[in-house]
Protein backbone atom coordinates (compact mmCIF):
# COMPACT_ATOMS: atom_id res chain seq x y z
CA UNK A 1 0.00 0.00 0.00
CA UNK A 2 1.14 3.50 -0.78
CA UNK A 3 -0.59 6.83 -0.33
CA UNK A 4 -2.12 8.06 -3.61
CA UNK A 5 0.22 11.03 -3.77
CA UNK A 6 3.23 8.67 -3.50
CA UNK A 7 2.18 6.06 -6.10
CA UNK A 8 3.86 7.55 -9.18
CA UNK A 9 7.07 8.28 -7.29
CA UNK A 10 7.13 4.72 -5.90
CA UNK A 11 6.70 3.26 -9.38
CA UNK A 12 9.42 5.54 -10.78
CA UNK A 13 11.79 4.44 -8.02
CA UNK A 14 11.18 0.77 -8.81
CA UNK A 15 11.77 1.41 -12.52
CA UNK A 16 15.01 3.27 -11.68
CA UNK A 17 16.34 0.15 -9.91
CA UNK A 18 15.59 -2.00 -12.95
CA UNK A 19 12.01 -3.17 -12.62
CA UNK A 20 9.57 -3.12 -15.54
CA UNK A 21 6.58 -0.79 -15.23
CA UNK A 22 3.03 -2.01 -15.84
CA UNK A 23 -0.08 0.16 -15.77
CA UNK A 24 -3.14 -2.09 -15.54
CA UNK A 25 -6.63 -0.87 -16.51
CA UNK A 26 -7.69 -0.81 -12.86
CA UNK A 27 -7.58 2.72 -11.54
CA UNK A 28 -6.48 1.82 -7.99
CA UNK A 29 -3.03 0.28 -8.46
CA UNK A 30 0.22 0.30 -10.39
CA UNK A 31 2.53 -2.68 -10.95
CA UNK A 32 6.22 -3.34 -11.35
CA UNK A 33 7.92 -6.55 -12.44
CA UNK A 34 11.32 -7.80 -11.28
CA UNK A 35 11.79 -10.80 -13.56
CA UNK A 36 8.96 -13.17 -12.58
CA UNK A 37 8.19 -11.28 -9.36
CA UNK A 38 5.31 -8.83 -9.33
CA UNK A 39 4.99 -5.83 -7.01
CA UNK A 40 1.53 -4.28 -6.64
CA UNK A 41 1.43 -0.65 -5.59
CA UNK A 42 -2.10 -0.27 -4.23
CA UNK A 43 -3.07 3.33 -3.59
CA UNK A 44 -6.86 3.08 -3.40
CA UNK A 45 -8.11 0.14 -1.35
CA UNK A 46 -11.83 -0.62 -1.24
CA UNK A 47 -13.42 1.00 1.78
CA UNK A 48 -10.11 2.26 3.13
CA UNK A 49 -8.36 5.44 2.04
CA UNK A 50 -4.60 4.90 2.29
CA UNK A 51 -3.46 7.57 4.74
CA UNK A 52 -0.83 8.09 7.40
CA UNK A 53 -3.33 6.59 9.88
CA UNK A 54 -3.31 3.27 7.98
CA UNK A 55 0.47 3.16 8.27
CA UNK A 56 0.32 4.13 11.96
CA UNK A 57 -2.00 1.16 12.65
CA UNK A 58 0.30 -1.25 10.82
CA UNK A 59 2.14 -3.88 12.82
CA UNK A 60 5.92 -3.92 12.52
CA UNK A 61 6.84 -7.52 11.70
CA UNK A 62 9.90 -9.39 10.54
CA UNK A 63 9.40 -10.53 6.96
CA UNK A 64 12.32 -12.34 5.29
CA UNK A 65 14.63 -10.99 8.03
CA UNK A 66 13.52 -7.39 7.40
CA UNK A 67 11.29 -5.38 9.73
CA UNK A 68 8.47 -3.77 7.78
CA UNK A 69 4.98 -2.39 8.33
CA UNK A 70 2.27 -4.99 7.74
CA UNK A 71 -1.32 -3.79 7.37
CA UNK A 72 -3.49 -4.20 10.47
CA UNK A 73 -5.77 -7.22 10.25
CA UNK A 74 -8.87 -5.06 10.62
CA UNK A 75 -7.73 -3.01 7.61
CA UNK A 76 -7.07 -6.18 5.58
CA UNK A 77 -10.50 -7.62 6.37
CA UNK A 78 -12.22 -4.29 5.69
CA UNK A 79 -10.65 -3.91 2.24
CA UNK A 80 -11.33 -7.51 1.28
CA UNK A 81 -14.99 -7.37 2.35
CA UNK A 82 -15.59 -3.93 0.84
CA UNK A 83 -14.11 -5.06 -2.50
CA UNK A 84 -16.79 -7.73 -2.91
CA UNK A 85 -19.57 -7.13 -5.39
CA UNK A 86 -21.99 -9.13 -7.49
CA UNK A 87 -19.22 -9.99 -9.98
CA UNK A 88 -16.58 -10.77 -7.37
CA UNK A 89 -18.16 -12.67 -4.52
CA UNK A 90 -15.73 -15.26 -3.20
CA UNK A 91 -15.54 -15.74 0.56
CA UNK A 92 -12.77 -18.36 0.46
CA UNK A 93 -9.83 -16.06 1.21
CA UNK A 94 -11.58 -14.01 3.90
CA UNK A 95 -12.89 -17.20 5.49
CA UNK A 96 -9.34 -18.60 5.64
CA UNK A 97 -8.09 -15.41 7.30
CA UNK A 98 -11.00 -15.47 9.75
CA UNK A 99 -10.35 -19.09 10.70
CA UNK A 100 -6.63 -18.72 11.19
CA UNK A 101 -6.52 -15.29 12.87
CA UNK A 102 -9.94 -14.99 14.53
CA UNK A 103 -8.63 -14.18 18.02
CA UNK A 104 -6.40 -11.40 16.69
CA UNK A 105 -9.12 -9.50 14.82
CA UNK A 106 -11.40 -6.89 16.38
CA UNK A 107 -14.59 -8.19 14.76
CA UNK A 108 -16.77 -5.39 16.13
CA UNK A 109 -14.52 -2.88 14.37
CA UNK A 110 -14.59 -4.79 11.07
CA UNK A 111 -18.36 -5.23 11.31
CA UNK A 112 -18.83 -1.48 11.91
CA UNK A 113 -16.47 -0.49 9.09
CA UNK A 114 -18.22 -2.78 6.58
CA UNK A 115 -21.82 -2.18 7.71
CA UNK A 116 -22.77 -0.46 4.45
CA UNK A 117 -21.77 -3.47 2.33
CA UNK A 118 -24.55 -5.91 1.47
CA UNK A 119 -21.83 -8.49 0.74
CA UNK A 120 -20.16 -8.26 4.14
CA UNK A 121 -23.35 -9.08 6.07
CA UNK A 122 -23.58 -12.69 4.78
CA UNK A 123 -19.90 -13.19 5.64
CA UNK A 124 -20.61 -12.39 9.29
CA UNK A 125 -23.59 -14.76 9.29
CA UNK A 126 -21.35 -17.46 7.83
CA UNK A 127 -18.53 -17.09 10.35
CA UNK A 128 -21.03 -17.00 13.22
CA UNK A 129 -22.80 -20.18 12.03
CA UNK A 130 -19.42 -21.90 11.55
CA UNK A 131 -18.49 -21.02 15.14
CA UNK A 132 -15.50 -18.93 14.10
CA UNK A 133 -16.80 -15.92 16.01
CA UNK A 134 -19.52 -15.69 18.65
CA UNK A 135 -22.99 -14.64 17.58
CA UNK A 136 -23.30 -10.87 17.35
CA UNK A 137 -26.15 -9.51 19.43
CA UNK A 138 -28.00 -6.59 17.92
CA UNK A 139 -28.84 -4.04 20.63
CA UNK A 140 -32.54 -3.99 21.54
CA UNK A 141 -32.89 -0.36 20.41
CA UNK A 142 -31.60 -1.27 16.92
CA UNK A 143 -33.95 -4.20 16.36
CA UNK A 144 -36.89 -3.59 14.04
CA UNK A 145 -40.28 -3.56 15.72
CA UNK A 146 -42.92 -5.77 14.15
CA UNK A 147 -46.51 -4.93 14.87
CA UNK A 148 -49.30 -7.40 14.36
CA UNK A 149 -52.72 -5.87 13.88
Secondary structure, 3 states (H helix, E strand, C coil): CCCHHHHHHHHHHHHHCCCEEECCCCCCEEEEEECCEEEEEECCECCECCCHHHHHHCEEEEECCEEEEECCHHHHHHHHHHCCECCECCCHHHHHHHHHHHHHCCHHHHHHHCCCCHHHHHHHHHHHHCCCCCCCCCCHHHCCCCCCC
